[in-house]
């Protein structure tokens, strides 16, 4: 393929229908102007400034150059240094070039730059040549910080043809796969020969030519040298001051550092803020930083090494915190440290790779993801349950175990899933609760519904004859493994002493003197002359009471008392008296009751 065909292949041609004009070259000078209705406003009133319109067109072309797939671009700037331009406007041209370069990454493998100043025939000078004198040391920082500041204004004629011929020479050493462009910046008044044939020769080799000039210069010549469509490659302004404004409108806002190239520490000397910084072994940069050149910005800067963030200046590189890493070098705050791929990962401070990330305790790493470690599923014991009704088996989960009512827990009441994937403690079982065996009361008996005294067992207690039960006659084993009721014992039965028997006797005498034990028999005898009413004996019964109605036993007197009255007495009353005094001896009375005999006489 020819060079022209190759260039069209690398740069897809956009048709800017809203800016393209099929008009003679002198009509394109009115970009940005529009004729309004007659009588209203000024003829050719500017509705949108020429710089705005041309800036939009230039921005699209610059973007095309930036988006070359392999980013291999050769840019040659031809800058007019003639007397007609003047020193002040010459440096406006240099500013314009700097602005245009702001969009490009200048380095050995990407954009290469050459800058040629021209005035008279003997003053065509190659100021900068990264094209035919390519070197890895030719990068944007050298270009902006060292090479361009040394360019000086020369004065003299305007030998544009010589500049084009020099551009041919420089580009002859360009890379074969690169896209080539020439930017001609002049006031338009050339002398010393027609530069257009040299421009045509460049265009035939696939070189794109952009021309920038002043309206009152040789506009036709600039228009003819520009690439097609010429209306989009020739930019005619009203003054040199507008050049910088045009470049500013063509800039993109998404500028970045581009590739960072390591430099000698002394290259960053201008960044030092204190005298002490100059004395450090690493110069102005922190000992975790490197002096670099941003091949896109063209500025020297101290950049923290991978694993660190900060400005890069002394004492301003900090390690990325645990759980993050930084695998690139460059400026940035802590947000420039990337989080580990999984939220459950951590990493050492100052990590430089995601491979340094590892899962925290309790997680297993599967690739670059963390899976929570689990213990084997835990089931509640028979006749038991989990406090939370369920048991999670992830690491650090704790499960409380309880037994149903009537059961006792043996083993660990709390099980925790440990970091090694095993449960803490031992297996848990629920054993049916039992109460302690009840003691058989002395002189008594006990009968239970079960032999092992398990929960709900019922025991019945009773005493042998002659004993009374003190306590609960029935006791039940409760779910708390305790017997209800009151402990029981058998107490001997005693009957109260019998009351003395009138006119009789009770034997043995102990029946009268104290309490009698159960089963003791007491015999009843009446005195002579008395008849017993009731049983001849009584027994001490099981409830502490005497049998046979002992209280109703008595001796009835059946022998009448002995009476001896005085003999018959007759007394004669005195004459004429109707009374007389009679005296007799007291009658004799005796009874078998041996008690006092009350004698009553009438009269």
C-alpha positions in Angstrom: 0.0 0.0 0.0 1.0 3.6 -0.5 1.7 5.8 2.5 -1.5 7.7 1.8 -3.6 4.5 1.8 -1.9 3.4 5.0 -2.8 6.7 6.7 -6.4 6.5 5.7 -6.5 2.9 7.1 -5.0 4.0 10.5 -7.2 7.0 10.9 -10.9 6.4 10.0 -12.1 9.5 8.3 -15.0 11.3 10.0 -17.2 13.5 7.9 -18.1 16.5 10.0 -21.2 17.5 8.1 -22.0 20.3 10.5 -18.6 22.0 9.8 -17.8 20.9 6.2 -18.4 23.6 3.6 -18.2 23.0 -0.2 -17.1 26.6 -0.8 -14.0 28.4 -2.1 -11.2 28.9 0.4 -12.0 32.5 1.0 -15.5 31.6 2.3 -14.2 29.3 5.0 -12.7 32.3 6.7 -16.2 33.2 7.9 -16.4 30.2 10.2 -18.4 31.3 13.2 -20.3 34.1 11.4 -23.9 34.1 10.2 -25.8 36.7 8.2 -29.0 37.6 10.0 -32.1 39.3 8.6 -31.5 42.6 6.9 -32.0 45.6 9.2 -31.7 43.6 12.4 -28.4 43.7 14.1 -25.0 44.0 12.3 -24.2 42.4 9.0 -22.3 39.1 9.6 -23.0 39.3 13.3 -21.0 36.6 15.1 -23.4 34.2 16.8 -20.5 31.9 17.8 -16.9 32.9 17.9 -14.5 31.6 15.3 -12.2 30.2 18.0 -15.1 28.2 19.4 -16.0 26.7 15.9 -12.4 26.0 14.9 -11.6 24.6 18.4 -14.4 22.1 18.1 -13.0 20.9 14.7 -9.4 20.8 15.9 -10.5 18.8 19.0 -12.0 16.1 16.8 -8.8 15.8 14.8 -6.5 15.8 17.9 -8.8 13.0 19.3 -8.2 11.0 16.1 -4.5 11.2 16.6 -4.7 10.3 20.3 -6.8 7.2 19.5 -4.4 5.6 17.1 -4.5 1.9 18.0 -0.8 1.4 18.5 -0.4 5.0 19.7 2.6 5.4 17.4 2.4 9.1 16.2 5.1 11.3 14.8 4.4 15.1 15.3 6.5 17.7 13.6 5.9 21.4 14.5 7.1 24.1 12.2 7.2 27.4 14.1 7.6 30.7 12.4 10.4 32.8 14.1 10.5 35.6 11.5 10.6 39.3 12.1 7.1 39.7 10.9 5.9 37.5 13.7 7.9 39.2 16.4 9.3 37.9 19.7 6.1 38.2 21.7 4.0 36.4 19.1 6.7 33.8 18.6 6.4 32.8 22.3 2.6 32.7 21.8 3.2 30.2 19.1 5.4 28.1 21.5 2.6 28.2 24.1 0.2 27.0 21.4 2.5 24.0 20.7 2.7 23.2 24.4 -1.1 23.3 24.6 -1.5 20.9 21.7 1.0 18.5 23.2 -0.9 18.4 26.4 -3.2 15.7 24.8 -0.4 13.4 23.8 1.8 10.9 25.6 5.3 11.7 24.5 7.7 8.8 24.9 9.9 6.5 22.8 7.1 3.9 22.1 4.3 6.4 21.7 4.3 10.0 20.4 7.6 11.3 19.1 8.0 15.1 18.6 10.2 17.3 16.5 10.1 21.1 16.5 11.7 23.2 13.8 11.9 27.0 14.0 12.4 28.9 10.8 13.0 32.5 9.6 15.6 33.2 6.9 17.1 30.6 4.6 20.1 30.1 6.9 18.0 30.0 10.0 16.0 26.8 9.7 16.8 25.1 12.9 15.8 21.7 14.3 15.3 22.6 17.9 13.9 19.3 19.1 14.1 16.0 17.3 12.7 12.8 18.9 11.9 11.4 15.4 15.2 11.0 13.6 17.2 11.0 16.9 14.9 8.6 18.8 15.9 7.7 22.3 14.3 6.4 25.5 15.6 9.5 27.2 13.4 11.7 25.0 10.2 11.9 26.8 7.7 14.6 27.6 9.4 15.9 30.8 12.7 16.5 29.0 10.6 18.1 26.2 8.7 20.6 28.4 11.2 21.1 31.3 14.5 21.3 29.4 14.2 21.4 25.6 11.4 23.8 24.9 12.5 26.4 27.5 15.8 26.7 25.6 14.2 27.7 22.3 15.0 31.3 21.4 13.5 33.8 19.0 15.7 34.4 15.9 14.0 37.0 13.6 14.6 37.3 9.9 12.6 36.2 6.8 9.9 33.5 6.5 11.5 30.5 4.7 8.5 28.2 5.0 9.7 26.0 2.1 12.9 25.3 4.0 10.9 24.3 7.0 8.8 21.8 4.9 12.0 20.4 3.4 13.5 19.9 6.9 10.3 18.2 7.9 10.7 15.8 5.0 14.2 15.0 6.2 13.1 14.4 9.8 10.1 12.3 8.9 12.2 10.1 6.5 13.5 8.4 9.7 10.0 8.0 11.2 8.6 4.6 12.2 7.0 2.7 9.3 3.8 1.9 11.3 3.3 5.4 12.7 0.9 8.1 11.8 2.6 11.3 10.8 1.4 14.9 11.1 2.9 18.3 10.5 1.6 21.4 12.3 2.7 24.7 10.5 2.3 27.8 12.7 3.1 31.1 10.8 1.8 34.5 10.0 1.4 33.3 6.4 4.0 35.5 4.6 6.5 33.1 3.2 9.5 34.0 1.0 12.4 32.1 -0.5 10.3 29.8 -2.6 6.9 28.2 -2.8 6.4 25.7 0.0 3.4 24.0 -1.5 5.2 21.4 -3.6 7.1 20.3 -0.5 3.8 20.1 1.3 2.3 18.0 -1.5 5.2 15.6 -1.4 4.6 15.1 2.4 0.9 14.5 1.9 1.6 12.0 -0.9 3.5 10.0 1.7 0.5 10.0 4.0 1.5 12.9 6.2 -1.4 15.0 7.5 -0.7 18.7 7.4 -2.4 21.2 9.6 -1.8 24.9 9.0 -2.3 27.8 11.4 -2.1 31.4 10.3 -3.2 35.0 10.6 -6.1 36.3 8.6 -4.1 39.1 7.0 -1.3 36.8 5.9 -1.0 34.6 2.8 -4.2 32.7 3.6 -4.4 31.0 0.1 -1.0 29.4 0.5 -1.8 28.0 4.0 -5.1 26.7 2.6 -3.4 25.0 -0.3 -0.8 23.3 1.9 -3.4 21.8 4.3 -4.7 18.2 4.0 -8.1 17.4 2.7 -10.7 18.5 3.6 -8.8 21.7 3.8 -11.5 23.5 5.6 -10.8 21.2 8.6 -7.0 21.3 8.4 -6.4 25.0 7.9 -7.1 27.3 10.8 -7.0 31.1 10.1 -7.3 33.3 13.2 -7.4 37.0 13.7 -4.4 37.3 16.0 -1.6 35.3 17.6 -3.3 35.7 20.9 -6.1 33.5 19.7 -3.7 30.6 19.1 -3.5 29.6 22.7 -7.3 29.9 23.1 -7.8 27.6 20.1 -5.5 25.0 21.6 -7.3 25.3 24.9 -10.6 24.5 23.3 -9.1 21.5 21.6 -7.9 20.0 24.9 -9.6 17.1 26.6 -10.4 17.1 30.3 -9.5 13.4 30.9 -5.8 14.0 31.0 -3.8 11.5 33.0 -0.2 10.9 33.8 0.3 8.3 31.0 3.3 6.1 31.4 5.6 6.9 34.3 9.3 6.7 33.5 11.8 6.5 36.3 14.3 9.3 36.4 17.4 10.3 38.3 16.5 11.7 41.7 18.0 15.0 40.8 15.4 15.5 38.1 12.9 16.1 40.8 15.0 18.7 42.7 12.6 21.5 41.9 9.9 19.7 44.0 11.8 20.1 47.3 10.1 22.3 49.8 12.9 22.5 52.3 16.7 22.6 52.3 16.8 19.4 54.3 15.0 17.5 51.5 17.8 18.3 49.1 20.2 16.5 51.5 18.3 13.2 51.6 19.8 10.3 49.7 16.6 10.1 47.5 16.5 13.8 47.0 13.0 15.4 47.3 11.3 12.0 47.1 10.4 9.8 50.0 12.5 6.7 50.4 9.5 4.7 49.3 9.1 6.8 46.2 10.8 7.3 42.8 11.4 10.4 40.7 9.4 9.8 37.5 8.3 11.6 34.4 4.6 11.5 33.4 4.8 11.0 29.7 1.4 12.5 29.2 1.6 15.5 31.5 5.3 16.2 30.9 5.9 16.9 34.6 8.4 15.5 36.9 6.9 14.1 40.1 7.7 11.9 43.0 5.5 8.8 42.9 5.1 6.3 45.7 6.2 2.8 44.8 3.6 0.0 44.5 2.1 -0.8 47.9 2.3 2.9 49.0 0.2 6.0 48.5 0.7 9.7 49.0 2.3 12.7 47.3 5.7 10.9 47.0 7.6 13.8 48.7 9.7 13.2 51.8 7.7 11.5 54.6 4.6 11.3 52.4 4.5 7.7 51.2 2.3 5.6 53.5 1.7 1.9 53.2 -1.7 0.8 51.9 -3.7 -0.4 54.9 -4.4 -4.0 55.6 -7.0 -5.5 53.3 -5.8 -3.4 50.4 -3.0 -3.5 47.8 -1.6 -1.2 45.2 0.1 -2.8 42.2 0.8 0.5 40.3 3.2 3.4 40.9 1.8 6.9 40.8 0.3 9.7 42.8 -2.9 9.1 44.8 -4.5 9.1 48.2 -5.6 6.1 50.2 -8.5 5.5 47.7 -5.9 4.5 45.2 -5.2 1.4 47.2 -7.4 -1.4 45.8 -9.5 -3.5 48.2 -8.8 -7.2 48.2 -11.1 -9.2 45.9 -13.2 -10.5 48.7 -14.6 -8.5 51.7 -13.4 -11.2 54.0 -9.8 -11.0 52.9 -7.0 -9.1 54.5 -3.4 -8.4 53.5 -0.1 -7.2 55.0 0.3 -3.4 55.0 2.0 -2.2 51.9 0.8 -5.1 49.7 1.6 -4.8 46.0 -0.6 -7.6 44.6 -4.0 -9.2 45.1 -2.1 -12.5 45.5 -0.9 -11.2 48.9 -4.6 -11.1 50.0 -5.7 -14.0 52.1 -8.9 -15.0 53.9 -9.4 -14.0 57.5 -9.7 -16.6 60.2 -12.8 -18.7 59.9 -12.8 -18.6 56.1 -11.4 -21.0 53.4 -9.9 -19.5 50.3 -11.2 -20.8 47.0 -9.3 -19.0 44.3 -9.6 -15.3 45.1 -12.9 -15.8 47.1 -13.5 -16.6 50.7 -16.0 -19.2 51.8 -17.0 -19.2 55.4 -15.7 -22.3 57.1 -18.4 -24.6 58.5 -18.6 -27.4 61.1 -20.5 -30.5 60.5 -24.3 -30.0 61.0 -25.2 -30.4 64.7 -28.4 -32.1 65.7 -30.1 -31.7 69.1 -29.9 -34.7 71.4 -32.8 -37.0 71.8 -35.3 -35.5 74.3 -33.4 -32.1 73.9 -33.5 -28.9 71.8 -31.5 -25.9 70.8 -32.2 -22.6 72.7 -32.5 -20.7 69.4 -34.5 -23.5 67.8 -31.8 -23.8 65.2 -28.0 -24.2 65.2 -25.8 -22.4 62.7 -22.7 -24.3 61.8 -20.5 -21.4 60.6 -17.3 -20.5 62.4 -17.8 -18.7 65.7 -21.5 -19.7 65.8 -22.5 -20.9 69.3 -25.4 -23.2 70.0 -27.0 -23.6 73.5 -28.4 -27.1 74.2 -31.2 -27.8 76.7 -33.0 -31.0 77.6 -36.8 -31.4 77.7 -38.5 -31.4 81.1 -37.7 -34.5 83.0 -34.3 -35.0 81.5 -30.8 -34.1 82.7 -28.1 -32.8 80.3 -24.8 -34.7 80.3 -22.0 -33.2 78.2 -21.5 -29.6 76.9 -24.4 -27.2 77.2 -22.8 -24.8 74.8 -21.1 -25.9 71.6 -19.1 -23.4 69.4 -17.9 -23.9 65.9 -14.2 -23.3 66.1 -11.9 -22.0 63.4 -10.6 -25.4 62.6 -14.0 -26.6 61.6 -14.6 -28.7 64.8 -17.2 -28.2 67.5 -16.0 -27.3 71.0 -16.9 -29.5 74.0 -18.2 -33.0 73.9 -21.3 -34.7 72.6 -24.4 -34.0 74.6 -27.0 -36.5 75.7 -30.3 -36.0 77.7 -30.7 -38.6 80.4 -34.0 -39.1 82.1 -33.9 -37.5 85.5 -34.3 -39.7 88.7 -34.9 -38.9 92.3 -32.8 -40.4 95.0 -34.2 -43.6 96.5 -36.5 -43.0 99.4 -35.5 -44.5 102.8 -37.9 -47.1 104.1 -39.1 -45.7 107.4 -38.3 -47.8 110.5 -41.3 -49.8 111.5 -42.9 -49.0 108.2 -43.1 -50.0 104.5 -42.8 -48.2 101.1 -44.3 -49.2 97.7 -43.3 -47.3 94.5 -44.6 -47.5 90.9 -41.1 -47.8 89.4 -37.9 -49.5 90.6 -35.5 -46.7 89.5 -37.4 -43.7 90.9 -37.6 -41.9 87.5 -39.6 -38.8 86.9 -43.3 -39.2 87.8 -42.7 -42.2 90.0 -45.2 -42.4 92.9 -44.3 -43.9 96.3 -46.8 -44.8 99.0 -45.7 -45.1 102.6 -47.4 -46.7 105.6 -46.4 -47.9 109.1 -46.6 -51.2 110.8 -49.4 -51.7 113.4 -48.7 -49.7 116.5 -47.1 -46.9 114.6 -48.5 -43.7 113.1 -47.0 -42.2 109.9 -45.7 -38.6 110.4 -45.2 -36.9 107.0 -46.5 -37.5 103.5 -48.2 -40.8 102.8 -47.6 -40.3 99.0 -44.5 -38.8 97.4 -44.0 -38.1 93.6 -40.7 -37.6 91.8 -40.9 -34.2 90.2 -39.2 -33.1 86.8 -36.6 -31.3 88.9 -35.5 -34.7 90.3 -36.8 -34.0 93.7 -39.6 -35.7 95.7 -42.6 -33.7 96.6 -44.2 -33.8 100.0 -42.6 -34.2 103.5 -40.2 -36.9 104.6 -42.1 -39.5 106.6 -41.3 -41.6 109.7 -43.3 -44.0 111.9 -44.1 -42.9 115.4 -45.1 -45.4 118.1 -48.8 -45.3 119.2 -49.5 -44.6 122.9 -52.8 -44.5 124.7 -53.5 -42.0 127.5 -53.5 -43.1 131.1 -56.9 -44.6 132.2 -58.8 -42.6 134.9 -59.0 -44.3 138.3 -62.0 -46.6 138.7 -64.3 -45.9 141.6 -65.0 -48.9 143.7 -62.7 -51.0 141.6 -59.2 -51.4 140.4 -57.3 -51.6 137.1 -54.3 -53.8 136.6 -51.5 -53.4 135.9 -51.0 -50.2 137.7 -49.1 -48.7 134.7 -52.4 -48.3 132.9 -53.2 -45.6 135.4 -49.7 -44.1 136.0 -48.6 -43.3 132.4 -49.2 -43.8 128.7 -49.6 -47.3 127.5 -48.1 -48.7 124.3 -50.1 -50.1 121.5 -51.5 -53.6 122.4 -51.3 -53.2 126.2 -54.3 -54.8 128.0 -55.7 -53.4 131.2 -58.0 -55.6 133.4 -60.9 -54.1 135.5 -62.0 -55.5 138.9 -64.8 -54.1 141.1 -64.8 -54.0 144.9 -67.0 -56.3 147.0 -70.6 -55.2 146.8 -70.1 -53.6 143.5 -71.0 -55.0 140.1 -68.9 -54.2 137.0 -70.7 -52.5 134.1 -68.8 -53.0 130.9 -65.8 -55.1 129.7 -63.5 -56.7 132.1 -60.5 -55.4 130.2 -59.5 -52.8 127.6 -56.7 -52.7 125.0 -54.6 -49.8 123.7 -55.7 -49.5 120.0 -53.9 -48.5 116.8 -55.1 -44.9 116.9 -54.0 -44.3 120.5 -57.5 -45.0 121.8 -58.6 -47.6 124.4 -60.9 -50.3 123.1 -64.3 -51.5 124.3 -65.4 -48.0 125.4 -63.1 -47.9 128.4 -64.6 -44.6 129.4 -67.9 -46.4 130.1 -66.6 -49.1 132.4 -67.8 -48.6 136.0 -68.6 -50.4 139.3 -72.2 -50.2 140.4 -73.0 -50.5 144.1 -75.4 -53.5 144.6 -75.1 -53.9 148.4 -77.6 -51.8 150.5 -76.2 -49.9 153.5 -76.5 -51.2 157.1 -78.8 -49.1 159.4 -79.3 -49.6 163.2 -82.1 -47.4 164.6 -82.7 -46.8 168.4 -85.4 -48.9 170.2 -89.0 -47.7 170.4 -89.4 -44.8 172.8 -92.8 -43.7 174.5 -93.0 -40.6 176.6 -96.0 -39.1 178.4 -96.6 -35.4 177.9 -97.1 -33.1 180.9 -100.7 -32.3 181.9 -102.3 -29.8 179.8 -99.3 -29.9 177.4 -99.4 -31.0 173.9 -95.7 -31.6 173.5 -92.9 -33.4 175.2 -89.2 -33.6 174.7 -87.8 -36.8 173.4 -84.1 -37.8 173.4 -82.6 -40.7 171.5 -79.2 -42.0 170.4 -77.9 -41.3 166.9 -78.9 -44.1 164.5 -75.9 -46.3 163.2 -75.4 -46.3 159.5 -72.7 -48.2 157.5 -72.2 -48.7 153.7 -69.7 -50.7 151.6 -68.6 -47.6 149.6 -66.2 -46.9 152.4 -67.0 -43.3 152.0 -68.8 -40.9 154.4 -72.4 -41.9 155.1 -74.8 -39.0 155.2 -77.7 -39.8 157.6 -80.9 -38.0 157.6 -83.6 -38.5 160.2 -87.2 -37.4 160.1 -88.2 -35.9 162.3 
